[in-house]
C-alpha cells in the first residue's frame, strides 16, 4: 500500500515522522534560499479511527507572499497507531499513480555505468535512476503506463537485477513502452515480459515497436489491448525460454493469432541474444 511518507516524498516534502498531530516542513514551492522568503507547510494527522491529512501553506516571515497551497492528501487509518493507508483498492491505485509520477519527475537519467544498464546495454533506453526505491538501493526505474498512456506505477531494478513494483500501484494491463513509435506500431509491434527482453528484440529488429508487460501473467491483457489498437499490424510475442514465458506467449497466440518469437538455444531471452551479439 502507498503510505503517507511516500505521498509526501513525491510532493518534495520530508518529515521525520508522521505521528498524530500537526507537523511542519519546508515548502518546496517557496524556499529559494532567501531568509525572508522561507515558508513552511503544515501536515495534520487526526486519530479517532480515521486520519485526514491536508498539506497547505502556513504563514511565516513570508506573509507578504500571496498564499498558495500544495495538493491536498487524504488517507485512512484502521486505528490511530496503524499505518496510514488508502481506504480502498481504487484509491490506492490513484494514490500510487501520484507517487509514481512524482518519483519519475524527481529521478535522474540512468547512468550508463550502472551495472544493470551496462549488463543489458540499456544506455539509450531512456530509463531513470533513484538512489532508493522500496527496499532497493541504486535503482533503475521503468515507468508503467495505463491505456491512456499516463504513468500509473514504476518498476525498480537494482544492480543485481532484483525487481520491485511500487506498492499499491496498478499492475494489471499496465505496460512500459520500449523504443515505441506509433508509425512503426501500426505495421509491426512486439509484446514481451521484461523491459530488457523487449529492448533486445527491438534493437535486433528495428522495424518493431516494443511493449513490455513486465510480468508473464500480464502479457495477455497487454497484448490483447494493443492488438485491438493496431489490428492490422504484425504482432509478435517475444517469449522467454522458461515455463511461464512460453505459456504466456502460447496463450497470447491463441487469443490474438500473433506469432511467437523465441531466442535460439543457449539464450534465455532476447536480451541475452542482443548482449551476446555486440
Backbone as CSV, one residue per row, in Angstrom:
resi,resn,N_x,N_y,N_z,CA_x,CA_y,CA_z,C_x,C_y,C_z
1,UNK,0.840,-1.193,0.000,0.000,0.000,0.000,0.879,1.249,0.000
2,UNK,0.399,2.315,-0.636,1.099,3.587,-0.605,0.884,4.227,0.755
3,UNK,1.942,4.654,1.423,1.775,5.280,2.714,1.961,6.784,2.628
4,UNK,1.687,7.454,3.722,1.752,8.910,3.744,3.149,9.415,3.454
5,UNK,4.162,8.710,4.001,5.527,9.150,3.768,5.873,9.166,2.275
6,UNK,5.428,8.140,1.530,5.683,8.095,0.089,4.995,9.252,-0.625
7,UNK,3.744,9.544,-0.218,2.995,10.619,-0.855,3.680,11.962,-0.636
8,UNK,4.115,12.215,0.599,4.781,13.485,0.885,6.117,13.567,0.167
9,UNK,6.826,12.437,0.081,8.109,12.420,-0.619,7.927,12.797,-2.085
10,UNK,6.849,12.314,-2.687,6.579,12.643,-4.091,6.287,14.130,-4.268
11,UNK,5.762,14.784,-3.229,5.491,16.216,-3.282,6.720,17.050,-2.958
12,UNK,7.823,16.406,-2.589,9.031,17.128,-2.251,9.130,17.487,-0.787
13,UNK,8.331,16.848,0.064,8.307,17.145,1.493,8.999,16.037,2.264
14,UNK,9.748,16.413,3.295,10.436,15.437,4.114,10.047,15.649,5.571
15,UNK,9.484,14.611,6.215,9.150,14.641,7.632,9.901,13.522,8.342
16,UNK,10.319,13.797,9.571,10.996,12.767,10.352,10.033,11.693,10.830
17,UNK,8.768,12.052,11.032,7.769,11.097,11.497,6.395,11.621,11.099
18,UNK,5.402,10.766,11.162,4.031,11.150,10.834,3.096,10.724,11.959
19,UNK,3.443,11.086,13.185,2.590,10.793,14.321,1.356,11.687,14.289
20,UNK,0.391,11.373,15.161,-0.795,12.215,15.246,-0.404,13.622,15.647
21,UNK,-1.097,14.602,15.084,-0.809,15.993,15.386,-0.429,16.761,14.141
22,UNK,0.067,17.967,14.326,0.451,18.840,13.214,1.959,18.957,13.153
23,UNK,2.509,18.822,11.963,3.945,18.869,11.756,4.232,19.883,10.646
24,UNK,5.425,20.437,10.649,5.796,21.430,9.640,7.054,20.978,8.904
25,UNK,7.109,21.349,7.642,8.270,21.040,6.814,8.484,22.191,5.846
26,UNK,9.715,22.391,5.367,9.959,23.470,4.404,9.129,23.287,3.139
27,UNK,8.564,24.376,2.652,7.738,24.331,1.454,8.625,24.299,0.213
28,UNK,8.520,23.269,-0.636,9.374,23.185,-1.826,9.039,24.235,-2.872
29,UNK,7.849,24.843,-2.793,7.476,25.875,-3.765,8.016,27.245,-3.388
30,UNK,8.225,27.483,-2.084,8.586,28.827,-1.621,10.067,29.002,-1.346
31,UNK,10.717,27.973,-0.834,12.078,28.151,-0.322,13.073,28.303,-1.460
32,UNK,13.663,29.456,-1.551,14.632,29.757,-2.604,15.992,30.116,-2.011
33,UNK,16.131,30.002,-0.692,17.401,30.330,-0.069,17.392,31.664,0.637
34,UNK,16.499,32.576,0.238,16.429,33.881,0.888,15.733,33.727,2.235
35,UNK,16.332,34.257,3.303,15.822,34.028,4.632,14.424,34.613,4.823
36,UNK,14.151,35.749,4.174,12.851,36.388,4.378,11.765,35.768,3.505
37,UNK,12.091,34.743,2.761,11.086,34.119,1.903,10.865,32.649,2.248
38,UNK,11.365,32.237,3.389,11.157,30.840,3.770,9.730,30.655,4.268
39,UNK,9.181,29.502,3.950,7.809,29.217,4.316,7.653,27.736,4.620
40,UNK,6.740,27.407,5.501,6.509,26.019,5.866,5.160,25.541,5.344
41,UNK,4.999,24.225,5.297,3.695,23.626,5.058,3.314,22.849,6.305
42,UNK,2.022,22.756,6.547,1.526,22.041,7.719,0.877,20.736,7.292
43,UNK,1.192,19.674,8.002,0.578,18.368,7.778,-0.104,17.973,9.080
44,UNK,-1.414,17.794,9.041,-2.172,17.475,10.245,-2.721,16.056,10.147
45,UNK,-2.451,15.251,11.164,-2.913,13.871,11.228,-3.869,13.749,12.405
46,UNK,-5.105,13.298,12.144,-6.115,13.135,13.172,-6.272,11.653,13.503
47,UNK,-6.727,11.352,14.719,-6.906,9.978,15.152,-8.335,9.527,15.032
48,UNK,-8.961,9.140,16.098,-10.340,8.660,16.233,-10.740,7.664,15.158
49,UNK,-9.812,6.767,14.793,-10.145,5.715,13.841,-9.942,6.099,12.395
50,UNK,-9.832,7.364,12.097,-9.578,7.809,10.734,-8.469,8.848,10.767
51,UNK,-7.852,9.022,9.658,-6.860,10.082,9.550,-7.124,10.861,8.281
52,UNK,-7.161,12.166,8.383,-7.313,13.023,7.219,-6.188,14.024,7.256
53,UNK,-5.383,14.048,6.236,-4.250,14.961,6.200,-4.433,16.021,5.146
54,UNK,-4.044,17.225,5.464,-4.043,18.288,4.471,-2.659,18.900,4.415
55,UNK,-2.222,19.237,3.230,-0.927,19.864,3.038,-1.195,21.255,2.511
56,UNK,-1.020,22.273,3.350,-1.329,23.643,2.955,-0.206,24.578,3.368
57,UNK,-0.141,25.743,2.749,0.873,26.723,3.094,0.550,27.369,4.431
58,UNK,1.566,27.613,5.228,1.393,28.271,6.521,2.154,29.581,6.508
59,UNK,1.536,30.648,7.023,2.178,31.964,7.021,3.356,31.972,7.970
60,UNK,4.436,32.599,7.554,5.597,32.765,8.415,6.147,34.142,8.149
61,UNK,7.432,34.224,7.906,8.016,35.522,7.555,7.639,35.906,6.129
62,UNK,6.992,34.985,5.416,6.626,35.244,4.023,5.198,35.730,3.900
63,UNK,4.690,36.429,4.904,3.294,36.863,4.883,2.993,37.759,3.692
64,UNK,4.013,38.427,3.163,3.770,39.323,2.025,3.626,38.553,0.719
65,UNK,4.032,37.266,0.719,3.922,36.455,-0.495,2.484,35.969,-0.624
66,UNK,1.877,36.020,-1.809,0.492,35.517,-1.965,0.390,34.087,-1.467
67,UNK,-0.691,33.809,-0.752,-0.875,32.472,-0.200,-1.111,31.461,-1.319
68,UNK,-0.674,30.250,-1.106,-0.941,29.171,-2.049,-1.004,27.881,-1.250
69,UNK,-1.424,26.820,-1.876,-1.470,25.526,-1.197,-0.938,24.445,-2.110
70,UNK,-0.331,23.448,-1.507,0.086,22.258,-2.237,-1.111,21.334,-2.388
71,UNK,-1.010,20.312,-3.244,-2.138,19.380,-3.375,-2.515,18.767,-2.033
72,UNK,-3.798,18.634,-1.802,-4.274,18.046,-0.554,-4.123,16.531,-0.594
73,UNK,-3.640,15.947,0.478,-3.547,14.496,0.573,-4.536,14.004,1.618
74,UNK,-5.184,12.881,1.335,-6.128,12.292,2.287,-5.851,10.790,2.386
75,UNK,-5.956,10.261,3.590,-5.757,8.840,3.774,-6.515,8.371,5.004
76,UNK,-6.555,7.065,5.227,-7.267,6.486,6.367,-6.334,5.615,7.196
77,UNK,-6.710,5.470,8.485,-6.026,4.517,9.348,-7.068,3.588,9.951
78,UNK,-6.672,2.336,10.178,-7.570,1.415,10.875,-7.736,1.830,12.328
79,UNK,-6.686,2.348,12.939,-6.730,2.907,14.284,-5.602,3.920,14.365
80,UNK,-5.548,4.746,15.393,-4.541,5.817,15.436,-3.103,5.341,15.324
81,UNK,-2.822,4.083,15.674,-1.449,3.590,15.625,-1.134,2.828,14.348
82,UNK,-2.143,2.632,13.498,-1.943,1.824,12.293,-1.250,2.631,11.203
83,UNK,-0.644,1.950,10.218,-0.027,2.682,9.099,-1.061,3.489,8.340
84,UNK,-0.641,4.600,7.765,-1.534,5.461,7.005,-1.758,4.850,5.626
85,UNK,-2.885,4.244,5.396,-3.169,3.585,4.126,-4.423,4.163,3.498
86,UNK,-4.578,3.927,2.223,-5.712,4.454,1.499,-6.919,3.544,1.683
87,UNK,-8.161,4.101,1.644,-9.325,3.357,2.084,-9.753,2.198,1.212
88,UNK,-9.455,2.181,-0.054,-9.882,1.077,-0.893,-8.895,0.909,-2.029
89,UNK,-9.072,-0.172,-2.780,-8.114,-0.521,-3.820,-8.033,0.539,-4.909
90,UNK,-9.179,1.087,-5.299,-9.170,2.111,-6.347,-8.428,3.354,-5.887
91,UNK,-8.681,3.780,-4.648,-7.978,4.936,-4.111,-6.489,4.661,-3.986
92,UNK,-6.137,3.438,-3.608,-4.729,3.073,-3.500,-4.032,3.205,-4.842
93,UNK,-4.676,2.784,-5.896,-4.067,2.877,-7.226,-3.930,4.335,-7.658
94,UNK,-4.951,5.158,-7.362,-4.832,6.582,-7.685,-3.694,7.216,-6.904
95,UNK,-3.588,6.864,-5.640,-2.511,7.411,-4.812,-1.148,6.970,-5.333
96,UNK,-1.037,5.694,-5.689,0.225,5.182,-6.207,0.603,5.871,-7.512
97,UNK,-0.380,6.183,-8.342,-0.098,6.868,-9.603,0.488,8.251,-9.343
98,UNK,-0.034,8.957,-8.345,0.507,10.272,-7.986,1.946,10.125,-7.512
99,UNK,2.189,9.130,-6.665,3.542,8.889,-6.172,4.470,8.520,-7.325
100,UNK,4.012,7.653,-8.220,4.846,7.224,-9.348,5.253,8.396,-10.221
101,UNK,4.306,9.265,-10.534,4.632,10.417,-11.386,5.590,11.372,-10.670
102,UNK,5.403,11.535,-9.354,6.316,12.387,-8.600,7.719,11.827,-8.552
103,UNK,7.837,10.524,-8.312,9.154,9.901,-8.281,9.822,9.930,-9.650
104,UNK,9.033,9.730,-10.705,9.600,9.758,-12.060,10.138,11.148,-12.392
105,UNK,9.416,12.195,-11.984,9.899,13.556,-12.233,11.192,13.829,-11.476
106,UNK,11.310,13.298,-10.278,12.487,13.563,-9.458,13.664,12.667,-9.816
107,UNK,13.431,11.578,-10.518,14.514,10.670,-10.892,15.418,11.324,-11.928
108,UNK,16.660,10.903,-11.944,17.644,11.425,-12.893,17.908,10.383,-13.982
109,UNK,18.445,10.795,-15.138,18.743,9.809,-16.181,19.640,8.685,-15.647
110,UNK,19.304,7.465,-15.988,20.085,6.316,-15.508,21.499,6.382,-16.081
111,UNK,22.518,6.296,-15.226,23.906,6.382,-15.724,24.288,5.146,-16.526
112,UNK,25.052,5.364,-17.578,25.481,4.249,-18.425,26.344,3.255,-17.658
113,UNK,26.991,3.723,-16.571,27.870,2.854,-15.792,27.115,2.017,-14.766
114,UNK,25.809,2.226,-14.617,25.054,1.392,-13.671,25.198,-0.070,-14.092
115,UNK,25.472,-0.975,-13.156,25.735,-2.378,-13.548,24.626,-3.013,-14.379
116,UNK,23.368,-2.756,-14.039,22.277,-3.370,-14.806,22.181,-2.750,-16.203
117,UNK,22.310,-1.431,-16.273,22.278,-0.738,-17.566,23.403,-1.231,-18.462
118,UNK,24.590,-1.340,-17.902,25.742,-1.786,-18.683,25.586,-3.235,-19.116
119,UNK,25.109,-4.087,-18.198,24.994,-5.520,-18.495,23.954,-5.797,-19.570
120,UNK,22.868,-5.027,-19.565,21.774,-5.243,-20.512,21.830,-4.297,-21.722
121,UNK,22.844,-3.444,-21.758,23.011,-2.490,-22.874,21.781,-1.604,-23.035
122,UNK,21.411,-0.956,-21.941,20.194,-0.131,-21.908,20.500,1.363,-21.850
123,UNK,21.716,1.753,-22.180,22.114,3.155,-22.025,21.234,4.107,-22.824
124,UNK,20.699,3.662,-23.942,19.882,4.523,-24.806,18.383,4.282,-24.616
125,UNK,18.004,3.582,-23.563,16.602,3.182,-23.402,15.723,4.228,-22.718
126,UNK,16.311,5.311,-22.215,15.520,6.381,-21.611,15.034,6.093,-20.206
127,UNK,15.684,5.175,-19.500,15.292,4.868,-18.137,15.903,5.879,-17.170
128,UNK,15.408,5.877,-15.932,15.879,6.839,-14.941,16.384,6.124,-13.694
129,UNK,16.944,6.922,-12.791,17.638,6.362,-11.633,17.175,7.019,-10.344
130,UNK,16.999,6.202,-9.309,16.725,6.677,-7.958,17.729,6.034,-7.007
131,UNK,18.156,6.782,-6.020,19.071,6.213,-5.028,18.389,5.119,-4.228
132,UNK,17.050,5.273,-4.009,16.322,4.290,-3.203,14.924,4.121,-3.762
133,UNK,14.440,2.878,-3.784,13.085,2.584,-4.245,12.609,1.334,-3.530
134,UNK,11.489,1.453,-2.801,11.029,0.369,-1.948,12.182,-0.059,-1.028
135,UNK,12.571,-1.330,-1.067,13.684,-1.769,-0.220,14.983,-1.913,-1.005
136,UNK,15.026,-1.359,-2.222,16.214,-1.464,-3.065,17.013,-0.163,-3.053
137,UNK,18.295,-0.266,-3.375,19.180,0.898,-3.455,19.864,0.909,-4.821
138,UNK,20.223,2.119,-5.268,20.881,2.290,-6.574,20.035,1.641,-7.662
139,UNK,18.865,2.236,-7.909,17.801,1.577,-8.660,17.544,2.255,-10.006
140,UNK,17.433,1.443,-11.039,16.916,1.883,-12.346,15.398,1.764,-12.296
141,UNK,14.685,2.812,-12.730,13.224,2.766,-12.673,12.632,2.784,-14.080
142,UNK,11.602,1.951,-14.240,10.885,1.803,-15.504,9.477,2.362,-15.315
143,UNK,9.028,3.305,-16.151,7.671,3.840,-15.999,6.629,2.878,-16.554
144,UNK,5.579,2.647,-15.783,4.482,1.772,-16.198,3.271,2.644,-16.522
145,UNK,2.662,2.404,-17.674,1.596,3.271,-18.164,0.270,2.517,-18.270
146,UNK,-0.816,3.304,-18.263,-2.138,2.710,-18.454,-2.571,2.857,-19.906
147,UNK,-3.797,2.478,-20.187,-4.319,2.513,-21.558,-4.218,3.909,-22.177
148,UNK,-4.369,4.944,-21.340,-4.306,6.322,-21.827,-2.883,6.825,-21.989
149,UNK,-1.906,6.026,-21.594,-0.515,6.428,-21.740,0.058,7.169,-20.547
150,UNK,-0.712,7.320,-19.470,-0.244,8.021,-18.279,0.529,7.071,-17.367
151,UNK,1.556,7.591,-16.716,2.320,6.788,-15.764,1.448,6.499,-14.546
152,UNK,1.306,5.219,-14.217,0.472,4.818,-13.081,1.260,4.039,-12.032
153,UNK,2.472,3.600,-12.361,3.294,2.866,-11.406,4.725,2.851,-11.928
154,UNK,5.604,2.240,-11.144,7.005,2.109,-11.521,7.485,0.705,-11.193
155,UNK,8.448,0.248,-11.973,9.203,-0.947,-11.614,10.632,-0.510,-11.334
156,UNK,11.172,-0.963,-10.216,12.553,-0.661,-9.879,13.424,-1.891,-10.021
157,UNK,14.652,-1.703,-10.529,15.595,-2.801,-10.739,16.947,-2.373,-10.196
158,UNK,17.502,-3.155,-9.273,18.793,-2.770,-8.706,19.945,-3.371,-9.509
159,UNK,21.157,-3.156,-9.021,22.348,-3.571,-9.769,22.400,-5.073,-10.002
160,UNK,21.827,-5.858,-9.091,21.854,-7.315,-9.224,20.747,-7.843,-10.130
161,UNK,19.781,-6.973,-10.485,18.645,-7.410,-11.290,17.398,-7.691,-10.479
162,UNK,17.451,-7.520,-9.150,16.263,-7.690,-8.308,15.236,-6.618,-8.674
163,UNK,13.958,-7.000,-8.721,12.906,-6.108,-9.201,11.818,-5.930,-8.149
164,UNK,11.267,-4.724,-8.107,10.148,-4.413,-7.229,9.176,-3.511,-7.980
165,UNK,7.875,-3.690,-7.709,6.864,-2.765,-8.205,6.499,-1.794,-7.092
166,UNK,6.068,-0.604,-7.474,5.623,0.373,-6.497,4.450,-0.189,-5.719
167,UNK,4.515,-0.138,-4.403,3.457,-0.676,-3.560,2.130,0.011,-3.861
168,UNK,1.088,-0.795,-4.081,-0.237,-0.257,-4.327,-0.507,0.147,-5.756
169,UNK,0.513,0.104,-6.619,0.352,0.579,-7.989,-0.374,-0.398,-8.888
170,UNK,-0.909,0.119,-9.994,-1.593,-0.723,-10.967,-0.587,-1.651,-11.636
171,UNK,-0.918,-2.906,-11.711,-0.079,-3.884,-12.400,-0.817,-4.497,-13.586
172,UNK,-2.085,-4.864,-13.384,-2.865,-5.485,-14.445,-3.053,-4.520,-15.607
173,UNK,-2.658,-4.951,-16.798,-2.800,-4.182,-18.038,-1.941,-2.932,-18.074
174,UNK,-1.026,-2.754,-17.109,-0.049,-1.663,-17.182,1.166,-2.164,-17.957
175,UNK,1.863,-1.269,-18.613,2.938,-1.680,-19.511,3.983,-0.579,-19.607
176,UNK,5.125,-0.926,-20.189,6.177,0.042,-20.487,6.392,0.082,-21.995
177,UNK,6.518,1.274,-22.530,6.815,1.438,-23.955,8.319,1.350,-24.163
178,UNK,8.732,0.602,-25.166,10.148,0.337,-25.403,10.490,0.743,-26.834
179,UNK,11.224,1.848,-26.966,11.575,2.345,-28.303,10.337,2.350,-29.186
180,UNK,9.272,2.960,-28.662,7.950,2.852,-29.275,7.642,4.075,-30.131
181,UNK,7.230,3.832,-31.363,6.729,4.879,-32.257,5.429,4.381,-32.874
182,UNK,4.430,5.238,-32.888,3.117,4.814,-33.382,3.162,4.384,-34.841
183,UNK,3.946,5.086,-35.643,4.006,4.733,-37.061,4.515,3.305,-37.247
184,UNK,5.523,2.927,-36.448,6.028,1.552,-36.538,5.017,0.569,-35.978
185,UNK,4.342,0.959,-34.884,3.385,0.049,-34.244,2.222,-0.286,-35.159
186,UNK,1.882,0.620,-36.046,0.768,0.352,-36.965,1.081,-0.798,-37.918
187,UNK,2.379,-1.104,-38.097,2.743,-2.196,-39.002,3.420,-3.363,-38.289
188,UNK,4.219,-3.074,-37.231,4.924,-4.126,-36.505,5.028,-3.744,-35.028
189,UNK,4.623,-4.643,-34.151,4.917,-4.422,-32.738,5.138,-5.758,-32.037
190,UNK,5.904,-5.705,-30.951,6.245,-6.891,-30.175,5.835,-6.667,-28.727
191,UNK,5.309,-7.707,-28.116,4.958,-7.693,-26.698,5.803,-8.746,-26.001
192,UNK,6.468,-8.356,-24.924,7.292,-9.292,-24.173,7.132,-9.080,-22.685
193,UNK,7.831,-9.899,-21.933,7.690,-9.854,-20.473,8.517,-8.725,-19.870
194,UNK,9.831,-8.801,-19.927,10.690,-7.815,-19.285,11.076,-6.685,-20.208
195,UNK,11.424,-5.541,-19.600,11.853,-4.391,-20.400,13.101,-4.728,-21.206
196,UNK,14.100,-5.348,-20.560,15.348,-5.669,-21.260,15.112,-6.665,-22.387
197,UNK,14.187,-7.602,-22.190,13.857,-8.575,-23.237,13.317,-7.871,-24.479
198,UNK,12.369,-6.966,-24.271,11.769,-6.265,-25.406,12.777,-5.310,-26.032
199,UNK,13.607,-4.669,-25.203,14.647,-3.794,-25.740,15.585,-4.588,-26.658
200,UNK,15.990,-5.771,-26.223,16.853,-6.594,-27.057,16.189,-6.952,-28.382
201,UNK,14.889,-7.280,-28.329,14.181,-7.653,-29.554,14.117,-6.488,-30.538
202,UNK,13.751,-5.291,-30.050,13.590,-4.174,-30.989,14.933,-3.669,-31.500
203,UNK,16.004,-3.872,-30.749,17.319,-3.494,-31.268,17.780,-4.469,-32.347
204,UNK,17.362,-5.710,-32.207,17.693,-6.700,-33.233,16.756,-6.622,-34.430
205,UNK,15.532,-6.119,-34.215,14.525,-5.991,-35.269,13.961,-4.573,-35.235
206,UNK,14.674,-3.605,-35.773,14.317,-2.190,-35.607,13.015,-1.780,-36.277
207,UNK,12.408,-2.648,-37.075,11.120,-2.300,-37.674,9.971,-2.441,-36.679
208,UNK,10.247,-3.024,-35.494,9.216,-3.262,-34.491,9.193,-2.166,-33.427
209,UNK,7.986,-1.812,-32.985,7.795,-1.019,-31.776,7.596,-1.983,-30.618
210,UNK,8.078,-1.624,-29.421,8.079,-2.562,-28.312,7.164,-2.188,-27.165
211,UNK,6.568,-3.210,-26.553,5.739,-3.046,-25.357,6.128,-4.129,-24.370
212,UNK,6.508,-3.738,-23.147,6.868,-4.689,-22.107,5.723,-4.799,-21.110
213,UNK,5.246,-6.017,-20.894,4.159,-6.245,-19.943,4.671,-6.315,-18.508
214,UNK,5.975,-6.566,-18.345,6.667,-6.560,-17.051,6.316,-7.735,-16.144
215,UNK,5.507,-8.649,-16.622,5.311,-9.941,-15.962,4.674,-10.876,-16.977
216,UNK,4.940,-12.164,-16.839,4.375,-13.134,-17.773,2.856,-13.146,-17.696
217,UNK,2.315,-13.032,-16.492,0.872,-13.062,-16.326,0.140,-11.874,-16.890
218,UNK,0.886,-10.821,-17.206,0.271,-9.598,-17.733,0.345,-9.520,-19.253
219,UNK,1.040,-10.456,-19.886,1.228,-10.378,-21.334,-0.094,-10.490,-22.091
220,UNK,-1.008,-11.298,-21.593,-2.287,-11.465,-22.282,-3.086,-10.190,-22.330
221,UNK,-3.253,-9.532,-21.181,-4.041,-8.298,-21.120,-3.416,-7.202,-21.966
222,UNK,-2.089,-7.060,-21.880,-1.406,-6.011,-22.640,-1.436,-6.336,-24.137
223,UNK,-1.160,-7.578,-24.498,-1.161,-7.959,-25.904,-2.510,-7.773,-26.565
224,UNK,-3.584,-8.169,-25.881,-4.925,-8.004,-26.448,-5.278,-6.527,-26.595
225,UNK,-4.840,-5.707,-25.651,-5.101,-4.273,-25.739,-4.463,-3.677,-26.994
226,UNK,-3.205,-4.011,-27.242,-2.522,-3.419,-28.393,-2.955,-4.059,-29.709
227,UNK,-3.370,-5.315,-29.681,-3.903,-5.925,-30.898,-5.200,-5.243,-31.313
228,UNK,-6.021,-4.883,-30.322,-7.254,-4.155,-30.627,-6.951,-2.756,-31.144
229,UNK,-5.867,-2.174,-30.674,-5.500,-0.823,-31.103,-4.892,-0.833,-32.496
230,UNK,-4.105,-1.856,-32.805,-3.449,-1.950,-34.119,-3.794,-3.305,-34.744
231,UNK,-5.020,-3.497,-35.190,-5.467,-4.827,-35.644,-4.777,-5.328,-36.902
232,UNK,-4.270,-4.428,-37.730,-3.643,-4.846,-38.986,-2.140,-5.042,-38.864
233,UNK,-1.584,-4.752,-37.714,-0.138,-4.846,-37.541,0.305,-6.297,-37.367
234,UNK,1.532,-6.561,-37.756,2.154,-7.845,-37.460,2.554,-7.822,-35.986
235,UNK,2.049,-8.766,-35.227,2.288,-8.813,-33.781,3.095,-10.052,-33.426
236,UNK,4.135,-9.848,-32.610,4.979,-10.948,-32.155,4.987,-10.958,-30.625
237,UNK,4.842,-12.129,-30.045,5.013,-12.309,-28.608,6.424,-12.827,-28.378
238,UNK,7.277,-11.999,-27.765,8.666,-12.393,-27.509,8.702,-13.234,-26.242
239,UNK,8.931,-14.520,-26.386,8.854,-15.453,-25.260,10.224,-15.656,-24.629
240,UNK,10.235,-15.735,-23.300,11.427,-16.197,-22.598,11.451,-17.721,-22.644
241,UNK,12.638,-18.292,-22.559,12.756,-19.750,-22.580,12.576,-20.316,-21.169
242,UNK,11.413,-20.091,-20.611,11.070,-20.724,-19.340,9.596,-21.086,-19.391
243,UNK,9.131,-21.818,-18.410,7.752,-22.304,-18.451,6.728,-21.196,-18.506
244,UNK,6.859,-20.201,-17.635,5.870,-19.119,-17.573,5.879,-18.293,-18.854
245,UNK,7.075,-17.995,-19.379,7.170,-17.176,-20.577,6.585,-17.863,-21.798
246,UNK,6.902,-19.151,-21.974,6.374,-19.891,-23.113,4.860,-20.057,-23.012
247,UNK,4.373,-20.305,-21.817,2.936,-20.468,-21.629,2.185,-19.176,-21.911
248,UNK,2.730,-18.052,-21.442,2.079,-16.765,-21.671,2.050,-16.434,-23.158
249,UNK,3.149,-16.703,-23.868,3.196,-16.433,-25.304,2.224,-17.319,-26.061
250,UNK,2.124,-18.586,-25.668,1.204,-19.503,-26.336,-0.247,-19.082,-26.128
251,UNK,-0.586,-18.636,-24.927,-1.949,-18.171,-24.656,-2.262,-16.916,-25.462
252,UNK,-1.286,-16.028,-25.577,-1.499,-14.810,-26.360,-1.684,-15.141,-27.835
253,UNK,-0.934,-16.116,-28.347,-1.097,-16.548,-29.732,-2.499,-17.112,-29.950
254,UNK,-2.986,-17.891,-28.990,-4.315,-18.476,-29.118,-5.403,-17.415,-29.122
255,UNK,-5.206,-16.346,-28.366,-6.220,-15.298,-28.263,-6.181,-14.328,-29.429
256,UNK,-4.998,-14.038,-29.947,-4.868,-12.959,-30.936,-4.390,-13.430,-32.296
257,UNK,-3.876,-14.653,-32.389,-3.315,-15.120,-33.649,-1.940,-14.557,-33.940
258,UNK,-1.257,-14.043,-32.929,0.068,-13.452,-33.149,1.112,-14.543,-33.377
259,UNK,2.292,-14.127,-33.789,3.431,-15.034,-33.919,4.160,-15.121,-32.573
260,UNK,4.926,-16.172,-32.379,5.771,-16.306,-31.200,7.227,-16.175,-31.633
261,UNK,7.940,-15.286,-30.968,9.368,-15.145,-31.199,10.126,-15.828,-30.076
262,UNK,11.031,-16.735,-30.423,11.762,-17.499,-29.413,13.260,-17.363,-29.683
263,UNK,14.049,-16.980,-28.679,15.502,-16.874,-28.896,16.118,-18.243,-29.119
264,UNK,17.285,-18.307,-29.718,17.906,-19.614,-30.003,18.359,-20.315,-28.726
265,UNK,18.643,-21.576,-28.856,19.164,-22.373,-27.737,20.394,-21.675,-27.150
266,UNK,20.484,-21.700,-25.837,21.606,-21.063,-25.158,21.307,-19.657,-24.692
267,UNK,20.190,-19.082,-25.153,19.773,-17.746,-24.718,18.434,-17.862,-23.986
268,UNK,18.363,-17.318,-22.796,17.113,-17.395,-22.044,16.062,-16.460,-22.604
269,UNK,16.503,-15.323,-23.145,15.561,-14.351,-23.706,16.273,-13.516,-24.762
270,UNK,15.557,-12.563,-25.358,16.145,-11.753,-26.423,17.162,-10.747,-25.890
271,UNK,17.133,-10.467,-24.611,18.177,-9.640,-24.021,19.508,-10.376,-24.067
272,UNK,19.492,-11.647,-23.707,20.726,-12.456,-23.795,21.254,-12.489,-25.226
273,UNK,20.355,-12.655,-26.187,20.765,-12.712,-27.588,21.384,-11.390,-28.040
274,UNK,20.748,-10.295,-27.662,21.239,-8.952,-28.031,22.612,-8.690,-27.431
275,UNK,22.786,-9.044,-26.161,24.053,-8.794,-25.483,25.171,-9.644,-26.084
276,UNK,24.873,-10.883,-26.424,25.923,-11.761,-26.975,26.346,-11.343,-28.382
277,UNK,25.507,-10.576,-29.063,25.830,-10.195,-30.432,26.525,-8.850,-30.544
278,UNK,26.848,-8.229,-29.408,27.519,-6.917,-29.512,28.987,-7.121,-29.870
